[in-house]
Amino acid sequence: MLDALTLVTGVAALLLAAWCGWAAYRDQPTKDWHLIGMAVVFLLTLVQLVVGVVQLTRGEKPEQGTTIFVAYLLGAFACIPAAGIMSLSERSRWGSVTAAAGGVVLAVLEVRLFDIWGS
């Protein structure tokens, strides 16, 4: 797994969480700019998914097992779209809270992916 990609994705997820958390603090719903930020983070997880699958097909193996690695990789890939859909269904400050929570969850998943892959 590419450590730099995992780090960038985790930091981007935390930045998204802080941004959406700030909007929630200001009692604002999720706006178009937040959705664009979610799209950027989602693209990073898409790249990470592709890189992870390519490395697995090349014969590289994660230290803690392929099944758990793939499960976390798919979870990281689905995290931000799920949070985005839920934040759009709640057009209040709680939509921003949901998006912020999705960013925090993704950052935790990135740390776990780093641990599972091993360096």
C-alpha positions as CSV (number, residue, x, y, z in Angstrom):
1,M,0.0,0.0,0.0
2,L,1.2,3.5,-0.7
3,D,1.9,5.1,2.7
4,A,1.8,8.6,1.2
5,L,-1.6,8.0,-0.3
6,T,-2.9,6.7,3.0
7,L,-1.6,9.7,4.8
8,V,-3.0,12.2,2.2
9,T,-6.4,10.5,2.3
10,G,-6.5,10.5,6.1
11,V,-5.4,14.2,6.4
12,A,-8.0,15.2,3.7
13,A,-10.7,13.3,5.7
14,L,-9.7,15.2,8.8
15,L,-9.8,18.5,7.0
16,L,-13.2,17.7,5.6
17,A,-14.4,16.7,9.2
18,A,-13.1,20.0,10.6
19,W,-14.7,22.0,7.8
20,C,-18.1,20.3,8.1
21,G,-17.7,20.5,11.9
22,W,-17.2,24.3,11.6
23,A,-20.4,24.5,9.5
24,A,-22.3,22.5,12.1
25,Y,-20.9,24.8,14.9
26,R,-22.2,27.8,12.9
27,D,-25.6,26.0,12.6
28,Q,-25.3,25.6,8.8
29,P,-26.4,22.6,6.7
30,T,-24.1,20.8,4.2
31,K,-23.6,23.1,1.2
32,D,-22.4,22.5,-2.3
33,W,-18.8,23.4,-1.3
34,H,-18.9,20.6,1.3
35,L,-20.1,18.2,-1.3
36,I,-17.2,19.2,-3.6
37,G,-14.9,18.5,-0.7
38,M,-16.5,15.1,-0.2
39,A,-16.0,14.4,-3.9
40,V,-12.3,15.1,-3.6
41,V,-11.9,12.9,-0.6
42,F,-14.0,10.2,-2.4
43,L,-11.7,10.4,-5.4
44,L,-8.7,9.8,-3.1
45,T,-10.4,6.7,-1.7
46,L,-11.1,5.5,-5.2
47,V,-7.5,5.8,-6.1
48,Q,-6.6,4.0,-2.9
49,L,-9.0,1.2,-3.8
50,V,-7.5,0.8,-7.2
51,V,-4.0,0.8,-5.8
52,G,-4.9,-1.8,-3.2
53,V,-6.5,-4.1,-5.7
54,V,-3.6,-3.8,-8.1
55,Q,-1.1,-4.6,-5.3
56,L,-3.2,-7.6,-4.3
57,T,-3.3,-8.9,-7.9
58,R,0.5,-8.5,-8.2
59,G,0.8,-10.9,-5.4
60,E,1.6,-8.5,-2.5
61,K,0.0,-9.5,0.8
62,P,-1.1,-7.5,3.8
63,E,0.4,-8.6,7.1
64,Q,-2.9,-9.1,8.8
65,G,-4.8,-10.9,6.0
66,T,-6.3,-10.2,2.6
67,T,-9.9,-10.6,3.7
68,I,-9.8,-8.0,6.5
69,F,-7.7,-5.6,4.2
70,V,-10.3,-5.8,1.4
71,A,-13.1,-5.3,3.9
72,Y,-11.5,-2.1,5.3
73,L,-10.6,-0.9,1.8
74,L,-14.3,-1.2,0.7
75,G,-15.5,0.4,4.0
76,A,-13.2,3.3,3.4
77,F,-14.4,3.6,-0.2
78,A,-18.1,3.7,0.9
79,C,-17.7,5.9,4.0
80,I,-17.8,9.4,2.4
81,P,-20.6,8.7,-0.1
82,A,-22.7,7.2,2.7
83,A,-22.1,10.2,4.9
84,G,-22.8,12.5,1.9
85,I,-26.1,10.9,1.2
86,M,-27.2,11.0,4.8
87,S,-26.1,14.7,5.1
88,L,-28.2,15.6,2.1
89,S,-31.2,13.9,3.6
90,E,-30.9,16.1,6.7
91,R,-30.8,19.7,5.6
92,S,-30.0,21.2,9.0
93,R,-26.8,21.5,11.1
94,W,-27.1,17.7,11.7
95,G,-26.3,17.1,8.1
96,S,-23.0,18.9,8.6
97,V,-22.4,16.8,11.8
98,T,-23.0,13.7,9.8
99,A,-20.5,14.7,7.1
100,A,-18.0,15.6,9.8
101,A,-18.5,12.2,11.5
102,G,-17.9,10.5,8.1
103,G,-14.6,12.3,7.8
104,V,-13.5,11.2,11.2
105,V,-14.5,7.6,10.5
106,L,-12.6,7.6,7.3
107,A,-9.5,8.9,9.0
108,V,-9.7,6.1,11.6
109,L,-10.2,3.6,8.7
110,E,-7.1,4.9,7.1
111,V,-5.0,4.4,10.2
112,R,-6.4,0.8,10.4
113,L,-5.6,0.2,6.8
114,F,-2.0,1.3,7.4
115,D,-1.8,-1.1,10.3
116,I,-3.4,-4.0,8.4
117,W,-1.0,-3.6,5.4
118,G,2.1,-3.2,7.5
119,S,5.2,-1.6,6.3
